[in-house]
Amino acid sequence: MTDWDHARLADVARRHGTPVHVFDAQRLDDAVARLHEALGALDRPTRVYYSVKTNYLPALCRRLARAGQGADVVSGYEMEAALAAGFPPADMVFNGPMKTPDELARAHALGIAVNIDAAEEVDALAAIADGARPAAVGIRISPGLPVSTSVDPSYRAQTAGAARRNRFGWPAGSPQLADLLDRIAARPQLRLTAVHAHLSSQIVHDDLFGQALDVVFAAAAGLRDRFDIQEVNIGGGFGVPGIVRPRTGPLSALWAASGGPVPADPEPRLDLAAFLTTVDKQMRAHGLADTTLGCEPGRWLVSDTMALLTSVVTAKHLPDARWLILDAGNNVAPWSGTGERHRLVPLGRVHTERTSSWSVAGPLCYENDIHGTDVDLPADLRAGDLLCLHDTGAYSLGRSNNFIRTRAAVVEIDGDRERLVWRRESYADVFRFATDLEQADPVP
């Protein structure tokens, strides 16, 4: 993937102001093409369900629907957004830990498959489908194995415990899963046709990912004598190279506090095409050669399709820190304060080659509104300078909020074309849901 045209981004910032997201439609097309090339190399049926929660920008969703993708939705309004974007109901799946009776009824009426994540959904769907066509359902299975690791043993212990306690789905081999399968089998209104798993987000350790999926494949193979299992959906969470997640636990903090060096933790890069080839081999080893391989890429498809343009509000040179305050913070980049690192690139003018270690924060009066505390950037950055925060296509727009500052606009570029596809939030928008519209008398 080629880098962004930074001169063009600077022009967009000058025309539309900052902060502003830029959505590059052709980068999305390229990602779709690469995914389909990887899946097409497998000698088996495959299905792609775009994870709508990752980014529900209508312009983006419509483009994916036109490209033939399916949709993974986890709420009623996401279902409606996907339908409005043009995703066919037959190519949609309804996931998530909560599904209301009305949402289940809507999904069944449209022929949208439902992945069971709560025992109550079995009874609700059976009642909805009673006397009508059977409802196609999937079952979400949790392998109970971690899919990330670290040189920090306290992090490894935390992730192993979290994998065992995972609240999504049902543990493979557990009596709870067996009971749920019995309940499904006892209801002729339901047809169990799919096994589903979604193991984490930003997964980069392909060996651990494969070990966990092997448990899922074994469970799916064991169900084929009893149910008409047609598809195994491995979920998403495929890691992208543009972001780095912290993999540290309490021991790392203790090492740092004691003045010792924190061991370096190499960042693997997930080769999705190679990983899918391995997955295909694993499925064949379990007798699943004729089973459809489904997946739910969200971040992998859209992370690099958006960038966030932001301006420096002030540069504060303090005795113990050099701070850059930007006009884009946690309200438009909701991962700020979590330690997740995104590439920051200066735009708009020539800077000195001399760099400094900057602490970079957003504009919110909130102590965790921090992009990074040790970011290598030009030493001569000053108020008014432009920066580009890369890989902002995933979990930015949908998780944006108006805490202290309003949400940003989105500008789409598509080759030579440019258009505003999501307007900047106004102050009036923030209060549009207020039911008391009386205005106090003005103070004289």
Disulfide bonds with the S-S distance in Angstrom:
none
